[in-house]
């Protein structure tokens, strides 16, 4: 698995990695997407949120791989960069 295949809830982890402050890639990794999905979450890696519709509890996301868009419902929304 490549570093890009992992997600993190620690924004400082990515800063440390990009700043060359960690000794290995594994030091900046927290979770594989499958870890979150096993707990009932959904991960949309390589997607860009183009609109948030809180009144409908949906977001519009664009897949960066093929530019397709879809509207996705959510119960709880976690935004990360």
N, C-alpha and C positions, 0 to 999 in steps of 0.2 A: 504494500500500500504506500502511495506517495504522500508527502506532507499535505498536499492540496486535498487529499481525500479525507482529512481529519477536520473536525470542527472544534471550537473552543469557546467557552463562556468567559474566559479570562482575556480581556483585551490587552493586558500587559504581557501575556505570553507571546503574542504576535510581535509586539514592540521589541521584546527582548530578542526574539529570533531575528527580526529584520535588522536590529542594531548589533548583531553578531555577539550578543551577551550570553548565549547559551552554548554549552559544550557539544550538544548533539541535537539533531532534529527532534528526537523523541522527548527532549526536555520541554518543548513547546506544544506538544500534543496532549489533548485532553480526552476527546471522545471520537470514535468512528461514528459516522451517521447511523450505522446499525445499532449502536448502543442506545441512541436516543429513540430510534424507532421501536426497539424492544420494550420501551417504557411508554409507548403510545404516542410519541411525538412524530412530527413529519419534518424532514429536512429538505429544503429546496436549494441545494448548492448549485452554483453556476446559473443563478437566476437573479434578476433585478426586479425589485418591487417598483412598479410604475405608478401605483395608486393604492391608497388605503381608504376603505369605506367603513368607518367604525359604526355607522348607523345600521349597516347590514352585516357587520362582522365578517367582511370579506376583504381580500387584497387582490389586486391584479399583478401578476408576475409575468415577466418576459424571460424565456429560456435564452441564455446567451449563446447556446450552441446552434440554435436554428431560428431565433427571433420569433418563435411562436409565443402567443400570449394566452393566459387563462386566468379566470377568476376563481379564487380558492377561499372557501369558508374557514373560519377559525373559531375556536372556543377561547383560547388564550394566545396572544400574539407576543413573540419574543423577537425583537429586532437586534441584530448583531452585525458588526462590520469587521 
